[in-house]
Amino acid sequence: MLENSKLRDLIYLFLKSIPKNNYYLFLIILASFIIRVIYVFYFTHYKTYLITDMGNYWNAGLNWYNEKGLSRADWMPWTPIFPIYLSNLFKVISFLNLYDYKLEIVLFLNIIYSTVSVYFFYLISTYILKNTHYSLIVTALYAFNYIVIYFNSLVLTENVALPMFIISVYLLFAYSESRLITFLNGVFFGLAVAIRLAFGIIALPFFLYVVLAKKFSVNSLFRGILFALGFFIVIFFVAVENNHVSQGKYKGLSPHGAVNFLIAQCKAPTFISNYKGYVYSLSDGYFSLEKDLVKQEKIETDHPIYDQKYFYQLGIDCIKKDPSTLIGNFIHLRALIFRDLHPSFLDAKGFNYFWHLTQYTVFFMVLSLGMFYYLFKGSSEAIISNKPLLFIISVLACTVFMAYFFLPASRYFVPVYFILYLLFFTIISHIKDYKQQFINYIRTLVLVYFIYLFFC
């Protein structure tokens, strides 16, 4: 064995050999990994969190692992890809004789995925900010975001899909001119969407970036087609699998997307489907709290929740009946920030304090986005030429667009926190050139706030 002094010398030489910026990045990633491990396994009661969505995913994975197949309760509310992922993990864990620790292993993998995504977040930030110091600072802030760490203690799709999404964004920026990697990235991002369907609309900005990031040409269009081909191959097989597990009853990707649309447009806090003895209920906490926004107390139906055409039509009928709904939807977007997080476990150390701190931090970053008016006005050419920046802005826009028509929820906004950090630091990096505009913007916000207090 090496003597302690020799071991210390080796560690010192290793750390000294790391370039300075990479050294700081290494420390950030290592610290974020350690904090995640400590928090998840020592400051949460993770074993009691297998309820609601987490419990349903877990039980569906166990059913698939035990070759029982997926019941209606498993496949009707969710796509089956995540339970299939869990079941295959269980097989590997069982082969290694570690089955009794399967929950701990799943959560530890969540931590690894999340830590890896911090590294790729840093790489993405170098394309956006073009400043190593800013990249290190914003990476440190994102790496220690409480809610991102808290999610690692939960068996949820975000823990797998969000790191895949972040890695896919990096591959898009770094290899948009490689045909092979662009095709494989389409497959990779398709898998992220298969696990977390809310990412689906973001495929459009991906495609446009591949085609338009450099000069538009036949080659760039061909690469875009390759990305779309890889993406839709995965989506096709997911649809086939959905059809298979539902025994031909359901064709598509999202079994209950139309139900979310219906509730959002008809402003009903409760939805109940009673179809051939299977009762599925969905209660939306936002409308339950905002009683003045409720337009009908309950929606009851004997149609299955996967009857997409039927429920979309009901939602459209509500809009036709009361077009002011489309204006009210803007008000509901506040739920992306100021709404109880689902799932919330108050026994998780520091949850109450850090969740409220996160809400106000996110709100502050969202407010800061108004400064982009001055950035575009003052240096439009520099902003427009920064295609990675335009890409992440379009991703945020797509997320808000989906929340406008479907149920807005804080959980749906968590996956784009990394984009808010990048946009906020883009503003910070330009603030020295726009000091007076920044002061004017703050004055305007304060004025609007006091006008709001006076009238409301």
C-alpha positions, 0 to 999 in steps of 0.5 A: 500500500502507498504511504499516506504522504505518497498518496497525498503527493499523487492527489496533489500532482493530479489536481495540479495537472488539471487546468485552472478552469477545469479544476474549478469545474471539477470541484463544482461537479464533485461537490454537487455529487456529494451534496446530492448523495448526502441530501437524498439519503440522509435528509429525505425520507425517500422510502416513503415517497413511493406514492401518487405518481412515484408509486404508480411508476414504481408499481408499473415497473415492478409489474413489468419486471414480474412479467405481469404486464401493465394494467389499465392503471399503469398505461392509461395515465402514462406512457409505458417507457419509464416503467419499462426503464425501471423494470430493466434496471430491476433485472440488472439489479437482481442479476447483481444480487442487489434487489433489496437495494433497488430503490437506493440504486435507482435514486443513486442513478438519478444522482449520477445522471443529474451530476453528469448533466451539470457538466454538460450544462457548463459546456452549453453555457460556453456557447451561450455566454462565451465567457469562462468565468461566467460559465463557472459561476452559472454552473455552480448556481445551477448545480446547487439549485435545491429543487433540482437536487430534491427531485433526485430523491423521487422516482420521476421521469424528469430524473432521466429525461432532463439530463438526456435533454441537456446532453442532447442540447450540447450535442446539437451545439457541438455537432450540428454539422455531423450527419451521423451524430445529428441522426443519433441525437434525433434518436437520443432526444426522441428517447428523452421525449418518450420518457417525458412527453412534455419535451415533444414540442421542443423537437421543432427548435432542434430541427430549425437549429440544425437547418438554420444554425449555419448557412441554409443549404441542401446539406443543412436541410438533409441533416435536419431530415436526418434528425427528424428521421431519428426522432420519429423512429423512436416516436413511432416505436413508442406509439407501437408499444402504447398500442401493444400494452393497451391491447389496441385500445390506444394509438398515440403518445400521450394517453391523457394530454387532451384531458389536461387541455380540457381542464385548462380550457373549461376551468374545472378543478376536478375531472372524473372518468368512469369507463367500464369500471375503471375510475380515473380522477384528476384534481387540479390544485390551481383551480381549487385554490383560485375559486374565482377562476372556476367555471364548472365545479366538475367534469364527469364522463364515461369516456376513457381518458385516452379518447383524445379527439373527444376531450380536445373537442370539449375543450375547444367548445369551452373556448367557443362558449367563452372566448375570454378563456384565451385571455384568462390563460395568460393569468394562469401562467403564474402557476408555473412559478407561484404554485405548490410544487407537486410532489411536495414532501415537507419532511425533506430537509429545508423544503419549505424554505428553499422552495419559496426561495426558488420561487422568488429566484425564478420569478426574479430571473423571469422579470429580468428577461425584459432586459432583452428588449434593450439587448436586441435594440442595442446589439441585435446583430450580436444577439441574432448571430448567437444561434445557441442563445436564440435556440434556448429562447425558443425552447423557453417560448415553446414551454410557455406556449404549452403551459398556456394551452395545457395545465400550467404547473411548477413541476413543468417549469423545473426542466427549463430552470437551466435555461432561465439561468443561462438567459439571466447570466446573458443579461448580466454579461451585458449589464456593464454596457447597458447600465442606464437602461437597466436602471430605467427598467428597474424603475419601470418594474417598481412603478408597475408593481405599485400600480398593481398594488393600488388597483388590485 
